[in-house]
Amino acid sequence: MGDGDRVRAWRPSVAGVVEVLHAEWRDHAYPAHTHGTWTLLLVDDGLIAYDLDRHAHAAVPLSGVTLLPPHVAHDGRPTSSRGFRKRVVYLEADVLDESLVGAAVDAPLILDDALRRASSRLDRALTLGDDPAAETHLALVVDRLAWHLTGRPDVTTMQAPAAVARRARELLDGDPATILGIAAVAQTLGVSTAHLVRSFTSSYGIPPHRYLLGRRLDLARRRLLAGEAPVDVAAATGFHDQSHLTRHFKHLLAVTPGQYRGAAPRNGIKNVQDALVRAR
């Protein structure tokens, strides 16, 4: 790589996402090639000129997203000496119907600020390793992409949002530790994940993955105050491991699970308050 070039890539553990790539290239031009995935491209700086299926296009900075379909040849090159900086999320070929490839070839640039914000949130969740958030944002992004590529169809026949939200909350409250994810809840309710996310958020002011996280943290707090070890609490309340519990616990309460457990009252409630103040 040349001076100033930077590349970071990884494979997340989120169904539907194959790879994430962050790249900053000053003078690199890549040759024509294909992917077996949908390529969701966000340009943060510079301008990328490219040919897609032998037609000239440009991926513009800070304006919408570019979506390149699977198995269609494309290349890429900077248009100035300052190069470009981009973020790319490669999506499994089956997250969008194969019939939408033609629409993506015809119009790969989608000028939709809401879609760009949702795609940025997806990229951030994948960067942070926040799988539940990434699952939620992926559903919204894919749904919005399909809406554009299918000509913005009317969706008034979907199940009533309030009823979907209420039934989802009942499921999340019923057994938060063993819920496999928001997509699993949506499947149980017979709706799309995107419809569930929108319905729940509009009804309760919080997306369902955050609501589920809150219920799990409630369970964790009760178990910690009962004297259970953080490693056991993490396993029993739906977190991947102790570090996953700790990250979210500190974000909520500014203390680790171990510190919170040590704040349990032994000589009165004042000990809890004092211990939490010292832990901060």
Contacts in CASP RR format, 6 or more apart in sequence:
PFRMAT RR
TARGET T0000
AUTHOR 0000-0000-0000
METHOD contacts of the structure
MODEL  1
MGDGDRVRAWRPSVAGVVEVLHAEWRDHAYPAHTHGTWTLLLVDDGLIAY
DLDRHAHAAVPLSGVTLLPPHVAHDGRPTSSRGFRKRVVYLEADVLDESL
VGAAVDAPLILDDALRRASSRLDRALTLGDDPAAETHLALVVDRLAWHLT
GRPDVTTMQAPAAVARRARELLDGDPATILGIAAVAQTLGVSTAHLVRSF
TSSYGIPPHRYLLGRRLDLARRRLLAGEAPVDVAAATGFHDQSHLTRHFK
HLLAVTPGQYRGAAPRNGIKNVQDALVRAR
1 7 0 8 1.000
1 25 0 8 1.000
1 28 0 8 1.000
2 26 0 8 1.000
2 27 0 8 1.000
2 28 0 8 1.000
3 26 0 8 1.000
4 24 0 8 1.000
4 26 0 8 1.000
5 23 0 8 1.000
5 24 0 8 1.000
5 25 0 8 1.000
5 26 0 8 1.000
5 28 0 8 1.000
6 22 0 8 1.000
6 23 0 8 1.000
6 24 0 8 1.000
7 21 0 8 1.000
7 22 0 8 1.000
7 23 0 8 1.000
7 24 0 8 1.000
8 21 0 8 1.000
8 22 0 8 1.000
8 23 0 8 1.000
9 19 0 8 1.000
9 20 0 8 1.000
9 21 0 8 1.000
9 22 0 8 1.000
10 19 0 8 1.000
10 20 0 8 1.000
11 18 0 8 1.000
11 19 0 8 1.000
11 20 0 8 1.000
12 19 0 8 1.000
12 20 0 8 1.000
12 126 0 8 1.000
12 129 0 8 1.000
12 131 0 8 1.000
12 134 0 8 1.000
13 131 0 8 1.000
14 126 0 8 1.000
14 131 0 8 1.000
14 134 0 8 1.000
14 135 0 8 1.000
14 138 0 8 1.000
15 92 0 8 1.000
15 135 0 8 1.000
15 183 0 8 1.000
16 91 0 8 1.000
16 92 0 8 1.000
16 95 0 8 1.000
16 138 0 8 1.000
17 89 0 8 1.000
17 90 0 8 1.000
17 91 0 8 1.000
17 92 0 8 1.000
17 126 0 8 1.000
17 134 0 8 1.000
17 138 0 8 1.000
18 37 0 8 1.000
18 90 0 8 1.000
18 91 0 8 1.000
18 92 0 8 1.000
19 37 0 8 1.000
19 88 0 8 1.000
19 89 0 8 1.000
19 90 0 8 1.000
20 87 0 8 1.000
20 88 0 8 1.000
20 89 0 8 1.000
20 90 0 8 1.000
20 123 0 8 1.000
20 126 0 8 1.000
20 127 0 8 1.000
21 86 0 8 1.000
21 87 0 8 1.000
21 88 0 8 1.000
21 90 0 8 1.000
22 86 0 8 1.000
22 87 0 8 1.000
22 88 0 8 1.000
22 127 0 8 1.000
23 85 0 8 1.000
23 86 0 8 1.000
23 88 0 8 1.000
24 45 0 8 1.000
24 84 0 8 1.000
24 85 0 8 1.000
24 86 0 8 1.000
25 78 0 8 1.000
25 83 0 8 1.000
25 84 0 8 1.000
26 78 0 8 1.000
26 81 0 8 1.000
26 82 0 8 1.000
26 83 0 8 1.000
27 78 0 8 1.000
27 81 0 8 1.000
27 83 0 8 1.000
28 78 0 8 1.000
29 75 0 8 1.000
29 76 0 8 1.000
29 77 0 8 1.000
29 78 0 8 1.000
30 75 0 8 1.000
30 76 0 8 1.000
30 77 0 8 1.000
31 75 0 8 1.000
32 51 0 8 1.000
32 73 0 8 1.000
32 74 0 8 1.000
32 75 0 8 1.000
33 73 0 8 1.000
33 74 0 8 1.000
33 75 0 8 1.000
34 70 0 8 1.000
34 71 0 8 1.000
34 72 0 8 1.000
34 73 0 8 1.000
34 74 0 8 1.000
35 68 0 8 1.000
35 70 0 8 1.000
35 71 0 8 1.000
35 90 0 8 1.000
36 70 0 8 1.000
36 71 0 8 1.000
36 93 0 8 1.000
37 70 0 8 1.000
37 90 0 8 1.000
37 91 0 8 1.000
37 92 0 8 1.000
37 93 0 8 1.000
38 67 0 8 1.000
38 68 0 8 1.000
38 69 0 8 1.000
38 70 0 8 1.000
38 90 0 8 1.000
38 91 0 8 1.000
38 92 0 8 1.000
38 93 0 8 1.000
38 95 0 8 1.000
38 96 0 8 1.000
38 104 0 8 1.000
39 66 0 8 1.000
39 67 0 8 1.000
39 68 0 8 1.000
39 69 0 8 1.000
39 88 0 8 1.000
39 90 0 8 1.000
39 91 0 8 1.000
40 65 0 8 1.000
40 66 0 8 1.000
40 67 0 8 1.000
40 88 0 8 1.000
40 89 0 8 1.000
40 90 0 8 1.000
40 91 0 8 1.000
40 119 0 8 1.000
40 141 0 8 1.000
40 145 0 8 1.000
41 48 0 8 1.000
41 59 0 8 1.000
41 65 0 8 1.000
41 66 0 8 1.000
41 67 0 8 1.000
41 68 0 8 1.000
41 86 0 8 1.000
41 87 0 8 1.000
41 88 0 8 1.000
42 64 0 8 1.000
42 65 0 8 1.000
42 66 0 8 1.000
42 86 0 8 1.000
42 87 0 8 1.000
42 88 0 8 1.000
42 116 0 8 1.000
42 119 0 8 1.000
42 120 0 8 1.000
42 123 0 8 1.000
43 59 0 8 1.000
43 60 0 8 1.000
43 61 0 8 1.000
43 62 0 8 1.000
43 66 0 8 1.000
43 84 0 8 1.000
43 85 0 8 1.000
43 86 0 8 1.000
44 61 0 8 1.000
44 62 0 8 1.000
44 85 0 8 1.000
44 86 0 8 1.000
44 87 0 8 1.000
45 61 0 8 1.000
45 82 0 8 1.000
45 83 0 8 1.000
45 84 0 8 1.000
45 85 0 8 1.000
46 61 0 8 1.000
46 78 0 8 1.000
46 79 0 8 1.000
46 80 0 8 1.000
46 82 0 8 1.000
46 83 0 8 1.000
46 84 0 8 1.000
46 85 0 8 1.000
47 58 0 8 1.000
47 59 0 8 1.000
47 60 0 8 1.000
47 61 0 8 1.000
47 78 0 8 1.000
47 79 0 8 1.000
47 80 0 8 1.000
47 84 0 8 1.000
48 58 0 8 1.000
48 59 0 8 1.000
48 76 0 8 1.000
48 77 0 8 1.000
48 78 0 8 1.000
48 79 0 8 1.000
48 84 0 8 1.000
48 86 0 8 1.000
49 56 0 8 1.000
49 57 0 8 1.000
49 58 0 8 1.000
49 76 0 8 1.000
49 77 0 8 1.000
49 78 0 8 1.000
49 79 0 8 1.000
50 56 0 8 1.000
50 57 0 8 1.000
50 58 0 8 1.000
50 59 0 8 1.000
50 74 0 8 1.000
50 75 0 8 1.000
50 76 0 8 1.000
50 77 0 8 1.000
51 57 0 8 1.000
51 73 0 8 1.000
51 74 0 8 1.000
51 75 0 8 1.000
51 76 0 8 1.000
52 68 0 8 1.000
52 72 0 8 1.000
52 73 0 8 1.000
52 74 0 8 1.000
52 105 0 8 1.000
52 108 0 8 1.000
53 72 0 8 1.000
53 73 0 8 1.000
53 74 0 8 1.000
53 105 0 8 1.000
54 73 0 8 1.000
55 105 0 8 1.000
57 66 0 8 1.000
57 108 0 8 1.000
57 109 0 8 1.000
58 79 0 8 1.000
58 109 0 8 1.000
59 66 0 8 1.000
59 86 0 8 1.000
59 109 0 8 1.000
60 109 0 8 1.000
61 84 0 8 1.000
62 116 0 8 1.000
63 111 0 8 1.000
63 116 0 8 1.000
64 109 0 8 1.000
64 110 0 8 1.000
64 111 0 8 1.000
64 112 0 8 1.000
64 113 0 8 1.000
64 115 0 8 1.000
64 116 0 8 1.000
65 109 0 8 1.000
65 110 0 8 1.000
65 112 0 8 1.000
65 115 0 8 1.000
65 116 0 8 1.000
65 119 0 8 1.000
66 108 0 8 1.000
66 109 0 8 1.000
66 110 0 8 1.000
67 104 0 8 1.000
67 108 0 8 1.000
67 110 0 8 1.000
67 145 0 8 1.000
67 149 0 8 1.000
68 74 0 8 1.000
68 104 0 8 1.000
68 108 0 8 1.000
69 100 0 8 1.000
69 101 0 8 1.000
69 102 0 8 1.000
69 104 0 8 1.000
69 105 0 8 1.000
69 108 0 8 1.000
70 93 0 8 1.000
70 101 0 8 1.000
71 101 0 8 1.000
72 101 0 8 1.000
72 104 0 8 1.000
72 105 0 8 1.000
78 84 0 8 1.000
87 120 0 8 1.000
87 123 0 8 1.000
89 119 0 8 1.000
89 122 0 8 1.000
89 123 0 8 1.000
89 126 0 8 1.000
91 138 0 8 1.000
91 142 0 8 1.000
95 138 0 8 1.000
95 142 0 8 1.000
96 142 0 8 1.000
96 145 0 8 1.000
96 146 0 8 1.000
96 149 0 8 1.000
97 146 0 8 1.000
100 146 0 8 1.000
100 149 0 8 1.000
100 150 0 8 1.000
103 149 0 8 1.000
103 150 0 8 1.000
103 151 0 8 1.000
104 149 0 8 1.000
110 145 0 8 1.000
110 148 0 8 1.000
112 144 0 8 1.000
112 148 0 8 1.000
114 144 0 8 1.000
115 141 0 8 1.000
115 144 0 8 1.000
115 145 0 8 1.000
115 148 0 8 1.000
118 137 0 8 1.000
118 140 0 8 1.000
118 141 0 8 1.000
118 144 0 8 1.000
119 137 0 8 1.000
119 141 0 8 1.000
121 133 0 8 1.000
121 137 0 8 1.000
122 134 0 8 1.000
122 137 0 8 1.000
122 138 0 8 1.000
122 141 0 8 1.000
125 131 0 8 1.000
125 133 0 8 1.000
125 134 0 8 1.000
125 136 0 8 1.000
125 137 0 8 1.000
126 134 0 8 1.000
132 181 0 8 1.000
132 182 0 8 1.000
132 209 0 8 1.000
132 212 0 8 1.000
132 213 0 8 1.000
133 209 0 8 1.000
133 210 0 8 1.000
135 181 0 8 1.000
135 182 0 8 1.000
135 183 0 8 1.000
135 193 0 8 1.000
135 209 0 8 1.000
136 182 0 8 1.000
136 193 0 8 1.000
136 197 0 8 1.000
136 207 0 8 1.000
136 208 0 8 1.000
136 209 0 8 1.000
139 182 0 8 1.000
139 183 0 8 1.000
139 186 0 8 1.000
139 192 0 8 1.000
139 193 0 8 1.000
139 194 0 8 1.000
139 197 0 8 1.000
140 194 0 8 1.000
140 197 0 8 1.000
140 198 0 8 1.000
142 194 0 8 1.000
143 192 0 8 1.000
143 193 0 8 1.000
143 194 0 8 1.000
143 195 0 8 1.000
144 194 0 8 1.000
147 153 0 8 1.000
147 155 0 8 1.000
158 191 0 8 1.000
158 195 0 8 1.000
159 189 0 8 1.000
159 190 0 8 1.000
159 191 0 8 1.000
159 195 0 8 1.000
159 199 0 8 1.000
161 195 0 8 1.000
161 198 0 8 1.000
161 199 0 8 1.000
161 202 0 8 1.000
161 203 0 8 1.000
162 199 0 8 1.000
162 203 0 8 1.000
164 189 0 8 1.000
164 191 0 8 1.000
164 195 0 8 1.000
164 196 0 8 1.000
164 199 0 8 1.000
164 200 0 8 1.000
165 199 0 8 1.000
165 200 0 8 1.000
165 202 0 8 1.000
165 203 0 8 1.000
165 204 0 8 1.000
166 203 0 8 1.000
167 189 0 8 1.000
168 185 0 8 1.000
168 186 0 8 1.000
168 189 0 8 1.000
168 196 0 8 1.000
168 199 0 8 1.000
168 200 0 8 1.000
168 208 0 8 1.000
169 200 0 8 1.000
169 204 0 8 1.000
169 211 0 8 1.000
171 179 0 8 1.000
171 185 0 8 1.000
171 188 0 8 1.000
171 189 0 8 1.000
172 179 0 8 1.000
172 185 0 8 1.000
172 208 0 8 1.000
172 211 0 8 1.000
172 212 0 8 1.000
172 215 0 8 1.000
173 215 0 8 1.000
176 212 0 8 1.000
176 214 0 8 1.000
176 215 0 8 1.000
176 216 0 8 1.000
176 219 0 8 1.000
176 237 0 8 1.000
176 238 0 8 1.000
177 216 0 8 1.000
177 219 0 8 1.000
177 236 0 8 1.000
177 237 0 8 1.000
177 238 0 8 1.000
178 238 0 8 1.000
179 185 0 8 1.000
179 212 0 8 1.000
181 209 0 8 1.000
181 212 0 8 1.000
182 193 0 8 1.000
182 196 0 8 1.000
182 197 0 8 1.000
182 208 0 8 1.000
182 209 0 8 1.000
182 212 0 8 1.000
183 193 0 8 1.000
185 196 0 8 1.000
185 208 0 8 1.000
186 192 0 8 1.000
186 193 0 8 1.000
186 195 0 8 1.000
186 196 0 8 1.000
189 196 0 8 1.000
191 199 0 8 1.000
196 208 0 8 1.000
197 207 0 8 1.000
197 208 0 8 1.000
200 206 0 8 1.000
200 207 0 8 1.000
200 208 0 8 1.000
200 211 0 8 1.000
201 207 0 8 1.000
201 208 0 8 1.000
204 211 0 8 1.000
213 248 0 8 1.000
214 252 0 8 1.000
216 237 0 8 1.000
216 238 0 8 1.000
216 239 0 8 1.000
217 237 0 8 1.000
217 248 0 8 1.000
217 249 0 8 1.000
217 252 0 8 1.000
219 236 0 8 1.000
219 237 0 8 1.000
220 233 0 8 1.000
220 234 0 8 1.000
220 237 0 8 1.000
220 239 0 8 1.000
220 245 0 8 1.000
220 249 0 8 1.000
220 257 0 8 1.000
221 260 0 8 1.000
223 232 0 8 1.000
223 233 0 8 1.000
223 236 0 8 1.000
223 237 0 8 1.000
224 230 0 8 1.000
224 233 0 8 1.000
224 257 0 8 1.000
224 258 0 8 1.000
224 260 0 8 1.000
224 261 0 8 1.000
224 264 0 8 1.000
225 260 0 8 1.000
225 261 0 8 1.000
225 264 0 8 1.000
227 261 0 8 1.000
227 264 0 8 1.000
228 236 0 8 1.000
228 261 0 8 1.000
229 261 0 8 1.000
230 242 0 8 1.000
230 245 0 8 1.000
230 246 0 8 1.000
230 256 0 8 1.000
230 257 0 8 1.000
230 258 0 8 1.000
230 261 0 8 1.000
231 241 0 8 1.000
231 242 0 8 1.000
233 245 0 8 1.000
233 257 0 8 1.000
234 240 0 8 1.000
234 241 0 8 1.000
234 242 0 8 1.000
234 244 0 8 1.000
234 245 0 8 1.000
234 257 0 8 1.000
235 241 0 8 1.000
237 245 0 8 1.000
239 245 0 8 1.000
239 248 0 8 1.000
242 257 0 8 1.000
245 257 0 8 1.000
246 256 0 8 1.000
246 257 0 8 1.000
249 255 0 8 1.000
249 256 0 8 1.000
249 257 0 8 1.000
249 260 0 8 1.000
250 256 0 8 1.000
253 260 0 8 1.000
253 276 0 8 1.000
254 279 0 8 1.000
254 280 0 8 1.000
255 263 0 8 1.000
255 276 0 8 1.000
255 279 0 8 1.000
255 280 0 8 1.000
256 279 0 8 1.000
259 275 0 8 1.000
259 276 0 8 1.000
259 279 0 8 1.000
260 276 0 8 1.000
260 279 0 8 1.000
262 275 0 8 1.000
263 271 0 8 1.000
263 272 0 8 1.000
263 275 0 8 1.000
263 276 0 8 1.000
263 279 0 8 1.000
264 272 0 8 1.000
265 271 0 8 1.000
265 272 0 8 1.000
END
